[in-house]
Amino acid sequence: MKTTSHHNLGAVPPPSLETNPAEKAVVHKSLYWGHDAQVLFTGWPGTNSGMYALAVIFVFVLAVMVEWLNSCNFMKQNGESVGKVVVQTAIHAVRTGLSYMVMLAVMSFNGGIFLAAVGGHAVGFVLFKRRGERKDVL
């Protein structure tokens, strides 16, 4: 006697999003080293070494910007006005969006991109957080 699940009766597999099987992207499940990567956008940076270098620099700058936005106190004065709340909310949204972009770039599992993200956060910490701590001490 053959048993079947009622969930698969007449089920058709979902259509493939790939039009050309040769264009399938390799999905890595651990860190790998090389310039053949896909970071943030489909086909970018691809196999071009120059575009890979640009992607590494882009991720580094994003991580530095996240640290800068984390250290800034744009509206530290007393009093809560609607304008201040809107500006603080907008800055928080931008900071969160940039943080997620860095995280998604790291999820490419490319070693160079990972090092760029960590290095950018470290440089941003030294440039912005340490400066703020020194002002408090002096």
C-alpha positions as CSV (number, residue, x, y, z in Angstrom):
1,M,0.0,0.0,0.0
2,K,1.5,3.3,-1.1
3,T,1.1,6.2,1.3
4,T,1.3,9.8,0.2
5,S,1.2,13.1,1.9
6,H,-1.7,15.3,1.2
7,H,0.7,18.3,1.0
8,N,2.4,17.1,-2.2
9,L,-0.6,15.9,-4.2
10,G,-0.3,17.3,-7.7
11,A,2.5,19.7,-6.6
12,V,4.6,21.2,-9.3
13,P,8.1,22.4,-8.4
14,P,8.5,26.2,-8.4
15,P,9.8,27.7,-11.6
16,S,13.5,28.4,-11.8
17,L,14.6,32.0,-11.6
18,E,17.7,31.3,-13.6
19,T,17.3,31.6,-17.4
20,N,20.7,30.1,-18.1
21,P,22.0,27.3,-15.9
22,A,25.6,28.3,-16.6
23,E,24.9,31.7,-14.8
24,K,24.3,30.1,-11.5
25,A,26.1,31.8,-8.6
26,V,28.2,29.7,-6.3
27,V,27.0,30.0,-2.7
28,H,29.8,29.6,-0.2
29,K,29.1,28.2,3.3
30,S,32.4,29.2,4.8
31,L,35.0,32.0,4.3
32,Y,36.8,31.8,1.0
33,W,39.6,33.9,-0.5
34,G,39.5,35.2,-4.0
35,H,38.2,38.1,-6.0
36,D,35.4,36.2,-7.8
37,A,32.6,37.2,-5.5
38,Q,29.0,38.5,-5.4
39,V,28.6,41.3,-2.8
40,L,25.3,43.1,-2.1
41,F,24.1,43.1,-5.7
42,T,23.8,40.4,-8.4
43,G,26.8,40.2,-10.5
44,W,28.8,42.8,-8.5
45,P,31.8,42.8,-8.4
46,G,31.9,39.6,-10.5
47,T,35.3,38.4,-11.8
48,N,36.8,41.8,-12.3
49,S,39.7,42.5,-9.8
50,G,39.3,46.2,-10.0
51,M,35.6,46.0,-9.1
52,Y,36.5,43.6,-6.2
53,A,38.9,46.2,-4.9
54,L,36.1,48.8,-5.1
55,A,33.8,46.5,-3.3
56,V,36.3,46.1,-0.5
57,I,36.8,49.8,-0.2
58,F,33.0,50.4,-0.3
59,V,32.4,48.0,2.6
60,F,35.3,49.5,4.6
61,V,33.9,53.0,4.2
62,L,30.4,51.8,5.1
63,A,31.7,50.3,8.3
64,V,33.6,53.5,9.2
65,M,30.4,55.5,8.6
66,V,28.4,53.2,10.9
67,E,30.9,53.8,13.7
68,W,30.8,57.6,13.0
69,L,27.0,57.6,13.2
70,N,27.1,55.5,16.4
71,S,29.4,58.1,18.0
72,C,27.6,61.3,17.0
73,N,25.3,63.0,19.4
74,F,23.5,65.3,16.9
75,M,20.8,66.4,19.3
76,K,22.2,66.4,22.8
77,Q,20.4,69.5,24.0
78,N,17.6,69.4,26.6
79,G,14.1,69.5,25.3
80,E,12.2,67.3,23.0
81,S,10.7,68.9,20.0
82,V,9.1,67.1,17.1
83,G,11.9,68.3,14.7
84,K,14.6,66.8,17.0
85,V,12.7,63.5,17.2
86,V,12.3,63.3,13.4
87,V,16.0,64.1,12.8
88,Q,17.1,61.5,15.5
89,T,14.8,58.9,13.9
90,A,16.1,59.6,10.4
91,I,19.7,59.3,11.6
92,H,18.9,56.1,13.4
93,A,17.2,54.7,10.3
94,V,20.3,55.5,8.1
95,R,22.7,54.0,10.7
96,T,20.6,50.8,10.9
97,G,20.4,50.6,7.1
98,L,24.2,51.0,6.7
99,S,24.7,48.4,9.4
100,Y,22.5,45.9,7.6
101,M,24.4,46.6,4.3
102,V,27.7,45.8,6.0
103,M,26.2,42.6,7.5
104,L,24.8,41.5,4.1
105,A,28.2,42.2,2.5
106,V,29.9,40.0,5.1
107,M,27.3,37.3,4.3
108,S,29.0,36.9,0.9
109,F,31.5,34.8,3.0
110,N,34.4,36.4,1.2
111,G,37.5,36.8,3.4
112,G,38.5,40.1,2.0
113,I,35.1,41.6,2.5
114,F,35.0,40.3,6.0
115,L,38.4,41.8,6.8
116,A,37.3,45.2,5.2
117,A,34.2,45.2,7.5
118,V,36.1,44.4,10.6
119,G,38.9,46.8,9.7
120,G,36.4,49.6,8.9
121,H,34.7,49.1,12.3
122,A,38.1,49.2,14.0
123,V,39.3,52.3,12.3
124,G,36.0,54.0,12.9
125,F,36.2,53.1,16.6
126,V,39.7,54.6,16.9
127,L,38.8,57.7,15.0
128,F,35.4,58.5,16.6
129,K,34.8,56.7,19.8
130,R,38.3,57.1,21.2
131,R,38.3,60.8,20.4
132,G,35.0,61.2,22.4
133,E,36.5,59.4,25.4
134,R,39.6,61.6,25.4
135,K,37.5,64.7,25.5
136,D,35.7,63.3,28.6
137,V,39.1,62.6,30.3
138,L,40.7,66.0,29.6
